[in-house]
Every structure is written in C-alpha cells, then in structure tokens.
C-alpha cells in the first residue's frame, strides 16, 4: 500500500495536485482541487519603481500561497495514507497510543471544523518546531510529560507577541483534553498546566490623520485599499471582511448585516455614502464584495502601503479594527457603545482600547514644551 502525490499542469498555468493510491495491487486517483497552485507571473521590468515593488510583493504572495498549497497537499497525502492504514477513517485506541504526538495532533487538526482552525494549525506548527529543537520529533503521545508541556508554554512566550501565546496554548490544551477523553492519555495534562495571562502588549493603531494619509497614497491592489479603509471605519474583523458578500449589504437602508465568524453572533453595521463607495459596484447576493489574497499576503501589501505613506508603524489588518475602537474612545464615545459597535461579547475586550487611548494622550502631552 502506498499513496503518492503528483501535480497536473493545466493550460492556464495552474497546477492541480492529485494522489496516486496503490492498494491490493490496484491503482486509483484522487484529485485535490482545493490545493491548486496559481500561475506565477513573470517579472515585468518595464514597470516604474513603485509599481514594480508592489508587483514583486504580489508575485511573492502567489509564490508563498503556492508553497502553502503544496504543504496542504502533502498533509492530505499523509492523511489519506493514515486513513487507509487505520481502516474506515477510525483511529483505534491501541494503535493511536503508539502514534507520535505531532502525528496524532495533525490528524486531529485535519478533522477540526471550528472557525479557529487556522489557529489550531498555527499552534501545531509551533509544537512541531519545538519538538525538532528538543530533538523529540517522534515522541509518543503517551510519553508527553507535564515538564515538557510547561517548557512548550514558555517556548510560545518567546515566539508569540501580544496575547498570541496564551491563545495558542489554550488551543494546544484543547487537543490534550480531547486525547484524554479518547483514553489516549493516562492523565489529563490539559488541567495540570495553566494558561498564562500575560499583560497585553499595546498594538500600533492608526490615527484619523494617518488614515487620511493612506487615502492619499497609491496602492496597486484596490480591493485591499477599499477593504482596509472599510475596516478602519466600521471595525470589521479580517475573517468577516474576507467572506463579506453582497447578500450582507443593504444599500437601501445603508446597513451591513452579518453573522460574525468568531462570536457566531449577528451584528448590524450602519454605513454611510463613504462606506458604500468603498464597497464598490454591487454584485449578486452570493458574490464576494472584495477579492482578497491570504491574510499573510494582505498584511505584506498593507505594510508596504503604510511605509509608502510615511507612517512609521507596524500595521496588520487587525490594527484597523483596533484603530476604530481607540479613535472612538479618544473622541469620548462610551465603552458600552464601542463594545456594541465592534460586536464584543464582553466589556473586558473593549477595555484595552481605554489603555491604548490613554497611552496616546500621554504621548501627545509629552510633546508640549512648556
């Protein structure tokens, strides 16, 4: 029995992965269209320096995305191979106890269906890197110890900023809890090591003046421009603006109505003529409003745009949402109102904008020389 990965070259320059499966001396094929590689455009050196720079960024985004597709296709190959070995896609308890921890967790993440799957992939990648550094890449699930898990928690603190380490570790513990529930661990290691609650790092945010500077600065990808400026105006999360469709838009009543991916709660955003202009020409209800690349690709283009505008800050897409909360608080809008605008499930999420706003005020006051 074996499962091999290959790629079919298409006429449009794209490449579609497929599996060649050998079982019982028979060969079969399984195509994986979800992991198709895009065609990489050749460099156009006739472009001006600024356009060429943005072209290189967009080209690199395609290359990076293709690399992600290749890794995903390889994981699909490994999963297919494991499923055949295990039979009927069921992990037998006696066999699973002998699995490498990283391999079992990969199987868990592959089958994971919640909206935070991207974060589950993220902590799993960190765990694999940690095990490689410890020279324990094949440690069995049943051989994990409290000391090793505590060390991994500290490792995340060195690799992640803001609340990322705590968020990742909570998801890691979720996998441990599931393994214990499935009787693959003798002890519930998830409860043995608490998640740290670090003091959050203050993110960079954009002031109204800096947002206006961005409006006047050219960018090669107009969808990124319009989508980010909309985020800076109404506070949409990346995951929501990425999936925003014309079915969510009511231009007559000037509203955006959507079910938030993170909280699973419906929110209504009141929009004005400026927001409607950013949305662009209406399409069919199921059509996406913005054609956006991956989160990583958007953030690279966004940072280049910010740099070109002369803004000396590290800005990611989520900073746009933070900017809305901070600017509203700075303008004197109440915490409860800001919380409702941003669709927070608790005021504790909104309170951090008070900290950021106070920090900005202190910085402004220090500029007075009398």
C-alpha positions in Angstrom: 0.0 0.0 0.0 1.3 3.5 -0.9 0.0 7.0 -1.6 2.0 9.3 -3.8 1.5 13.0 -4.6 1.8 14.4 -8.1 0.8 17.6 -9.9 -1.1 18.1 -13.2 -0.1 21.2 -15.2 -3.2 23.0 -16.6 -3.4 25.1 -19.8 -3.8 28.3 -17.7 -0.5 27.8 -15.9 -2.1 26.5 -12.7 -1.2 23.1 -11.2 -3.7 20.7 -9.6 -2.5 18.1 -7.1 -3.7 14.6 -7.2 -3.0 11.4 -5.3 -1.9 8.1 -6.8 -3.2 5.4 -4.5 -2.0 1.8 -4.7 -4.0 -0.7 -2.6 -4.3 -4.5 -3.2 -2.3 -4.2 -6.4 -4.8 -1.7 -7.8 -4.2 1.9 -8.7 -6.7 4.7 -8.2 -6.5 8.5 -8.4 -7.9 11.3 -6.2 -7.7 14.9 -7.2 -7.3 17.7 -4.7 -8.7 20.9 -6.4 -8.8 22.8 -3.1 -5.0 23.0 -3.1 -4.4 24.2 -6.7 -1.3 26.3 -7.3 -1.7 29.5 -9.1 0.4 30.6 -12.1 3.3 32.8 -11.2 3.5 35.8 -13.5 7.0 36.7 -14.9 8.6 39.9 -13.7 7.7 42.9 -15.7 10.7 45.2 -15.5 9.0 47.9 -17.7 7.0 49.0 -14.6 8.1 52.0 -12.6 10.0 51.5 -9.4 6.9 51.8 -7.1 4.7 49.7 -9.3 7.5 47.1 -9.7 7.9 46.9 -5.9 4.2 46.2 -5.4 4.2 43.8 -8.3 7.1 41.9 -6.6 5.1 41.8 -3.4 2.0 40.4 -5.2 4.1 37.9 -7.1 5.8 36.8 -3.8 2.3 36.4 -2.3 1.4 33.9 -5.1 4.7 32.0 -4.5 4.1 31.9 -0.7 0.5 30.8 -1.3 1.6 28.1 -3.7 4.0 26.8 -1.0 1.1 26.7 1.5 -0.9 24.7 -1.1 2.0 22.3 -1.5 2.2 21.7 2.2 -1.5 21.3 2.5 -1.5 18.7 -0.4 1.3 16.8 1.3 -0.7 16.7 4.6 -3.7 15.4 2.6 -1.5 12.7 1.2 -0.3 11.7 4.7 -3.8 11.7 6.0 -5.0 9.5 3.1 -2.2 7.1 3.8 -3.1 7.0 7.6 -6.8 6.6 6.9 -6.1 3.5 4.7 -3.8 2.0 7.3 -6.3 2.6 10.1 -9.3 1.5 8.1 -12.6 3.3 7.7 -11.0 6.5 9.0 -11.2 5.3 12.6 -8.2 5.7 15.0 -8.0 2.5 17.0 -7.1 3.2 20.6 -4.4 0.6 20.9 -2.7 1.9 17.7 -3.2 5.6 18.5 -1.3 5.2 21.8 1.7 4.4 19.8 1.4 7.4 17.5 3.8 10.2 17.6 2.2 13.1 19.4 2.6 15.5 16.5 1.2 13.0 14.0 -1.9 12.4 16.2 -2.4 16.1 16.6 -2.1 16.6 12.8 -4.9 14.1 12.4 -7.0 15.9 14.9 -6.5 19.3 13.3 -7.2 17.9 9.8 -10.6 16.9 11.0 -11.2 20.0 13.1 -14.2 22.1 11.8 -14.5 25.2 14.0 -13.7 28.7 12.8 -10.4 28.8 14.7 -8.9 26.0 12.6 -6.2 28.4 11.3 -5.0 29.0 14.8 -5.0 25.2 15.5 -2.7 24.8 12.6 -0.5 27.6 14.0 0.0 26.1 17.4 0.6 22.7 15.9 3.4 24.2 13.7 4.9 25.8 16.8 4.7 22.4 18.6 6.5 20.6 15.8 9.2 23.2 15.7 9.6 22.9 19.5 9.9 19.1 19.3 12.5 19.4 16.5 14.5 21.8 18.7 14.3 19.3 21.6 15.2 16.5 19.2 12.0 14.8 20.0 10.1 14.9 16.7 8.7 11.4 17.1 7.8 11.5 20.9 4.8 9.3 21.5 1.5 10.9 22.7 1.6 8.7 25.8 5.1 9.9 26.6 4.2 13.6 27.0 5.0 15.0 30.4 4.0 18.0 32.5 7.6 19.3 32.4 7.7 19.1 28.6 4.3 20.9 28.3 5.4 23.6 30.7 8.5 24.1 28.6 6.4 24.3 25.4 4.3 27.0 27.1 7.5 29.0 27.8 8.6 28.4 24.2 5.4 30.0 22.9 6.1 33.1 25.1 9.4 33.6 23.1 7.8 33.2 19.7 4.4 35.0 20.0 3.6 38.6 20.9 0.5 40.2 22.5 -2.0 37.5 23.6 -1.0 35.1 21.0 1.0 32.8 23.3 -1.9 32.3 25.7 -4.4 31.9 22.8 -2.2 29.2 21.1 -1.6 27.4 24.4 -5.3 27.2 25.2 -5.8 25.5 21.8 -3.0 23.2 22.5 -4.6 22.2 25.7 -7.8 21.6 23.8 -6.1 18.8 21.9 -4.7 17.3 25.1 -8.1 17.3 26.6 -9.5 15.5 23.6 -6.7 12.9 23.7 -7.5 12.3 27.4 -11.2 12.0 26.6 -10.4 9.4 24.0 -8.3 7.5 26.6 -5.1 8.1 24.7 -3.5 9.8 27.8 -3.5 8.3 31.3 -3.6 11.8 32.9 -5.5 15.0 31.9 -2.4 17.0 31.1 -4.6 19.9 30.0 -5.6 20.7 33.6 -2.1 20.2 35.0 -0.5 23.2 33.2 -2.5 26.5 33.5 -2.5 29.1 30.7 -0.5 32.2 31.5 -2.3 35.5 31.4 0.3 38.0 30.3 -0.1 41.7 30.3 -1.2 42.5 26.7 1.2 44.5 24.5 -0.2 47.7 23.1 -0.6 47.4 19.4 0.1 50.2 16.9 -3.0 51.9 15.8 -3.7 54.5 13.1 -4.9 58.0 14.0 -7.5 59.7 11.8 -4.7 61.8 10.3 -2.8 58.7 9.3 -5.9 57.0 7.8 -6.4 60.2 5.7 -2.7 59.9 4.6 -3.4 56.3 3.5 -6.3 57.5 1.4 -3.9 59.8 -0.5 -1.3 57.1 -1.0 -1.4 54.9 -4.1 -1.6 51.1 -3.8 -1.6 48.6 -6.6 -4.4 46.4 -5.1 -7.6 48.4 -5.0 -9.6 45.6 -3.2 -7.1 45.7 -0.3 -7.3 49.5 -0.2 -11.1 49.6 -0.1 -11.5 46.7 2.3 -8.9 48.0 4.8 -10.3 51.5 4.8 -13.8 50.0 5.5 -12.3 48.1 8.4 -10.8 51.3 9.7 -14.3 52.9 9.5 -16.6 50.2 10.9 -14.2 47.7 12.7 -14.9 44.5 10.7 -12.6 41.6 11.6 -10.4 40.2 8.8 -12.3 36.9 8.8 -15.6 38.8 8.2 -14.4 41.2 5.6 -12.8 38.3 3.7 -16.1 36.5 3.5 -18.3 39.6 3.1 -20.9 39.0 0.3 -23.4 41.3 -1.3 -26.1 39.4 0.5 -24.8 41.0 3.7 -25.2 44.5 2.2 -28.4 46.5 2.3 -27.6 49.7 0.3 -31.2 51.0 0.5 -31.2 51.0 4.3 -27.5 51.6 4.5 -26.6 48.5 6.6 -24.2 45.6 6.7 -25.8 42.6 8.4 -23.6 39.6 9.1 -23.0 36.6 11.4 -19.6 37.2 13.0 -17.3 34.2 12.3 -15.6 34.5 15.7 -18.6 35.0 18.0 -21.3 33.4 15.9 -23.5 36.4 16.8 -25.4 38.6 14.3 -24.2 42.3 14.1 -25.5 45.2 12.2 -23.2 48.0 11.0 -24.7 51.3 9.9 -22.9 52.6 6.8 -22.8 56.0 5.1 -22.2 57.1 1.5 -18.4 56.9 2.0 -18.7 53.3 3.1 -21.0 52.4 0.2 -18.4 54.0 -2.2 -15.7 51.7 -0.6 -17.9 48.6 -1.2 -17.9 49.3 -4.9 -20.3 48.2 -7.6 -23.0 45.8 -6.3 -22.9 42.1 -7.4 -25.1 39.1 -6.9 -26.1 38.2 -3.3 -23.6 35.3 -3.2 -20.7 37.3 -4.7 -17.8 38.4 -2.5 -17.6 42.1 -2.1 -13.7 42.0 -2.0 -11.3 39.7 -3.9 -8.6 39.4 -1.3 -5.5 37.2 -1.1 -4.5 35.3 2.0 -4.1 37.1 5.4 -0.4 37.0 5.1 -0.5 38.4 1.6 -2.8 41.2 2.6 -0.6 42.2 5.6 2.5 42.4 3.4 0.8 44.7 0.9 -0.7 46.6 3.7 2.7 47.2 5.4 4.2 48.4 2.1 1.3 50.8 1.7 1.8 52.1 5.2 5.5 52.6 4.6 4.9 54.5 1.4 2.5 56.8 3.3 5.4 57.7 5.6 3.8 56.1 8.7 6.5 54.6 10.9 4.4 51.8 12.5 4.0 48.1 12.2 0.4 47.7 11.0 -1.5 44.5 10.4 -5.2 44.1 9.3 -6.3 43.7 12.9 -4.8 47.1 13.7 -7.5 48.6 11.6 -10.2 47.2 14.0 -8.1 48.4 17.0 -7.9 51.8 15.4 -11.7 52.1 15.3 -12.0 51.3 19.0 -9.2 53.5 20.1 -10.3 56.5 18.0 -13.8 56.3 19.2 -12.7 56.1 22.9 -10.3 59.1 22.2 -13.3 61.1 20.8 -15.2 60.4 24.0 -17.6 57.7 22.9 -18.6 55.4 25.8 -17.1 52.0 26.3 -20.6 50.3 26.1 -21.3 51.9 22.7 -17.8 51.0 21.4 -18.4 47.4 22.6 -21.7 47.2 20.7 -20.2 48.7 17.5 -17.3 46.2 17.5 -19.6 43.3 18.4 -17.7 42.3 21.5 -19.2 39.6 23.7 -17.8 41.2 26.9 -16.7 44.7 28.0 -13.3 43.3 29.0 -12.4 43.1 25.3 -13.2 46.8 24.9 -11.3 48.0 28.0 -8.0 47.6 26.3 -8.9 50.5 24.0 -9.0 52.7 27.0 -5.4 51.7 27.8 -4.3 52.4 24.3 -6.2 55.7 24.2 -4.6 56.9 27.5 -1.2 55.9 26.1 -1.8 58.1 23.0 -2.9 61.0 25.1 0.2 60.7 27.3 2.4 60.6 24.2 0.7 63.8 22.9 1.2 65.6 26.2 4.9 64.9 26.3 5.2 66.8 23.0 4.3 70.1 24.8 7.5 72.0 25.7 6.1 74.4 28.3 
